[in-house]
Amino acid sequence: MLAIVPFGATVALLFQTPTKYGSDRFRQIFIDHWEKWWDYRREEIPADQRAYVQKMVEKMMGCRNPQCGYARYVCPECHEERIVPFSCKTRFCPSCGKVRTDEWVNRISKELLDVPHLHLTLTIAKEMRRYFDRDRSLLKLLLTTAADAVSQVIALTYGDIRVGLVYTCHTFGRDLVFKPHVHLIMTKGGLNSEEDWVANDTIPGGRLAATWRYLLCHRLRQRYPRDGRLRSLINQLYQKRRGLQVYTDSFYPKGVAAASYIGRYMGHPPLAMSHLTLYNGQQVCFWF
C-alpha cells in the first residue's frame, strides 16, 4: 500500500506492506536478517561473486520501495497523482523474476520448432560439487560439456543431423542446496545435409551417460592437472560407475510446452512464494 501525505509544500512517501509478513515474506526475511547474515557468513560466497550477490540482494530489498525511486503520473484534467515505485528487475526477486521468466518463455517459444521435444537432465557427483562451488567459471564448462556430449551421441546414433538445443545450468535443487546440473531441451529429430527432417525416437541413455562422464572428467583433469585429490575422485567414480547420471524420460509433444518448462529453470526466483508457508520474524518454514 502506498500513502501520499502532504506536509506543506513537500510530499512524504510512506511505503507499507499489507502486513509485516504478508504476501512478501521472502523480501521481509532479507530486510530483517541480511545485514547480520552478511557480517557473519559472507565468506561462504565465492570471492568473485560477493559484490554481485550483495548488489542483487540490496536491489531486491528495495524493489517497489518509493524511497529507492519512483515515477509520478499527474492527470492534466483533474490533477490526481499516482506514484509508481520502481521495481528491481532482478532474477532473485520473487515478483520480478517471475516477470522475466514469462517474457523469456514468450520470446523463445516463437523461435522453437513446433515439434516434439525431449528433456534431458545431466548431473554430477556429490563429491564434485565443491570444485564448482569454489570456481564458478566451471559452470560454463559444465554447460558446454553437456551440449557437446549430446551432440556427439546424436551424431553417432543418427548420423550428421542438426538438432535444436536449449540448455541451462541450474545451481540448486528443490531443497535449495548447491547442486549444479544441466537441463537440456532438444528437438526429437533434426535436419540432415539435404535439409530433410529426420525423426529420432530417443537418445541412448547409457551411451550419453558414458560420453558425459568421459568428457567432463577429461576436461576437469585438463583444468586441474596437478590436483591429485581430483584424479583419485575421478578414478573412484569410474570404478563405481556412479555420480554422473543422465535422465532422459521427460517428453513434450510441442515446443511451447518445452519452452515453458525450461523457462522456469532459466529465470525463476529461488523460491516460489506458495512454498514459503511461515515466517514469524525468526523462523522460516517452506516445503519442497
N, C-alpha and C positions, 0 to 999 in steps of 0.2 A: 504494500500500500504506500502511496506517495502523497504526502501532505505539503501544501504550499502555504506558509504562514507569513503574512506581511508584517514587517516591522518598519514603519515609516516609509522611507524611500528605498529600503532594501528588501530583499526576499530571502528568507531562510528555508532551506530544503531539509526536510526530515524524511528519512527512509526507514520504514518499519516493515518487518515480516509479519504475516498474519498471527503467528505465534512464534515463540522463541525457537521451538523445534518443530515447526510446521512442515510444509512441503519441501523445504530446502535444508534438510538435516545435514546433507553432505557438506555444504558450504559452511554451515554453522560449526561443525566439528573442527574445521580448519581455523575458523576465526577464533574459536576458544582455545585451541591447543597447538597451532602450528608454530608459534614463536618458541614455546618451550621445547617442542619436539626438535626443531631446527638447532637449538642450542646444544642439545644433548646427543643427537643422533645423525647429524649431517655427514659424519664420516662414513656412514653406511652407504651413501650415494657416491658413485664413482666421481673422482675429482673433476673430470672434464664435463660432467653433467650437472654439477651443483648450481652454477649460475643460471642455467636454463630452467632447471626444476624450480628454483626459488622464484624466478620471474613468472613462470606459468602459474604457480600456486598463488602468488600475490595478485596476478591479474584475475584469476578465478574468484578470489575472495572479494574483489571489488566489482564483480560483474553486476550490472544493473544497480549500482550504488551511485546516486547523483553526485556524491562528493568526489567521485572518480571521473566525472564528466557526464554531460547530458546535452540533449538538443531541446530547444524551446520552440514550440509552434504557437503562433498567435493568429486567431481568426480576424481578418481585416474588417469584418462586419460587426461582430458582437464583442471583439477583443478578448474572447475567452482564451486562456492559455493552457497548453498541455506540455508537460515536461516528460521527456522520454529518456531515461538513463541509458548510457551506452552499455552494450554487452561486451564480454571479454573476447568472444570468438575463438576460444581455445578448445582443443580436443579434451582437455582434462575436465572442463566444466560440464556438469550433467546436462544442462539445457542447451548450451552452445554446441557441445559435442554431438548431441542428437541432431541438431540442425545441419551440421557439417556432414554427418553420415547420410542424411536424407538427400542432400544436394549431390553428394558423390554418387549415390545409387542412381539418381535420375540422370546424371551425366553419363556414367559408364554403361547404363542399360541401353543407351542409344547407340553405343559402339559395339556391344556384344552381338554376335550372330544369334538369331532366333532358332537355335538348335539345342539338342540335349547336351548337358554338361556333367562332368564328373567332379567331385570334390575330394581332394587328397589332403591328408594331414601327415606331415613328416616331423618326427620328434627326435630328441637327443637323449642320451643317458643322463640320469640324475647327477652322476658324478662329474659330468662335463659342464654343468651349469655355472660353476664358479669361474670358469675361463671366460664365458660370455658376460657374466656379471662384472668381472674385473675390467674387461676390454670390450666396450660396447661396439667398437668398429667391427667385431666379429659377427655382429648381427647381419651386416651386409654380406659377409662371406656365407653365412647360413642360408640367406635368401637366394643368392646366385647359385649356390651349390644345389639347392633343391630344384631350381629350374633346369640346371644342367643335367641333373640325374634323370628327371622326367623326359627331357628332350632326347637323351641318349637311349633310354629304354623304348621310347616311341619309335626312334629310327631303327633300332634292332628288331622290333616286333612288327612294324607296319611299313618299313621302308622310308623313303625320302618324302615325307609329307609334312606340311606346315600346320601345326595346331594352334589354336588360340589359348593363351595363358593369362590369367590374372592371379597374382600371388602376393602374399603379405606375411611379414614376420610378426607373430604375436608373442609378447614377452611375459604374459602371466596367464594362469589358468583361472577357473571359476573360483578357486579358493584364494585368489589374489596373491599366490606365491610365485616368485620369479621362476618361470618355466618356459623358456624360449622354444618356439616351434613354428612351423611354417604351414599356412593354409594356402592351398593352390586349387584354383578352378580351371579346368581345361575342357575344351570342346571335345565332344565324343565323336571325333573324326577330324579330318583336315584336308587340305588341298595338295594334290600331287603336282609334279612338274608340268602337267598339261592343264592345270587349273581345274581338274575334276575333283569332286568331293569323294573322299574315301572314308567310309564309316569304320569305327572300331568299337567293339562291344565293351572293352575294359582295358586295363593296363595290368600286366602281371605283377601282383603284389610282391612275390618273392624276389623276382629279378630287380624290381625297383628298390626294395629294401637293401639288397646286396650292393647295388650301384650307389645308393645314397650313403651307405656305411663306408664304402671304399673311398668315394670322392671326398667326403667330409673329413675322414680321418687322415687321408693323404694331405689335404690342404692344411689341416691343423698341424701336422708334422712339419710341413714347409714353413708355417708361420712361427713355430717354436721348435727349431731344430735341436736345441740343447736342453730341452725340458725332459729329463729322464722320467719324471713322475707321469707326464702325459703319455709318453711312449709305453710305459708299463700299463697305464689305464687302457689304452687302445688295444694292447695285446690281450688283456683280460676280456674286454668286450668282444673281441673277435673269437676268442676261445669259447665263451659262453653264448655267443650269438644273441646278445640282448642289448637293450639300451637305445638303439637307433631303430625305431619302429616306423612303419608306414601303414596308414589306414586308408582304404580305397573304396569303402562301401557306399558312401553317400552319392546320390544321383539327383539331378534336377532336369526335368523334361524341357524347360525353357531357360533362355539366357537371363531373363529378367529376374527369375527366382534365384539364380546363381549370384547375380549382382547384389540382390538384396541381402543374401546370406553373408557373403564375404564382406559386404559393406559394413556390417555390424562389427566385424573384426578389424577392419582398416581404420575406422574412425570413431567407434563408440566410446562413451565415457567409461572409466574404470569400474563403475558400479551403478547398476540400474537403481533408481530411487525406490522402485517397488520391492527391491531386495533388502533395502535398509529399513528394518522394521522398528527399531528403537534407538533413541539417543536421549539420555537423561542428564547430559552435562559431563558425565564421567565414563559411562559405559555405552558401548556400541554393540548392537545386535543386528546381524544380517544373515541371510540364508543363501546357499548356492547349491 
